[in-house]
Amino acid sequence: MGSGFAKKKKEAKLMQEQLGKMQNQMQTLEVTGTAANGLVSLTLSGEGDLKQIKIKPECVDAEDIEGLELLIKTAHADAQKKIKDQTPSIPGFF
């Protein structure tokens, strides 16, 4: 029981340190997603919170609200993908 337990304890401590580093990175990470060559852009925190949204005036058409909604969704999906791509993974975790 001695050496196996010590090894597991050491692995758990290492994983906890890695998780702490990952949480710190996520708190400071910000990504910007865009749609339609920058007509709509939005910034998300690493935790997925919306920080900023920008819509260029030429994108706004009272006759096509659904088009604007789609651009916002596209920019949001782009930002979420960037968060996922920039999130470090811990081997054997998740």
Phi, psi and omega in degrees: 000332186300298186289324178295317179295316180297320180295315179296321179296318179295318178297319179296319179294319178297317179296321179296319177296317179296319179296320178298317177297319180296318178297320178297318178298318182294326180291330182262347182289135170225135178231151178243127175256146182229161175217150176054052178054040175091005177297326175232131174220148176215151182245131177245149171284167177299339179269001176093005179281138179287120181261323185202147173223136179232131178233120180287141184305324182293350180272341185273121179223114182301336180276350184225059178297323180298324177297318178295318178300319179296319178296321178295316178299319180295317178296321179295316178297321178298316180294319179297321178297320179296321177299312181299318180293330183265357180278121179292147177253148177257121180306131180080007182237130183068000000 
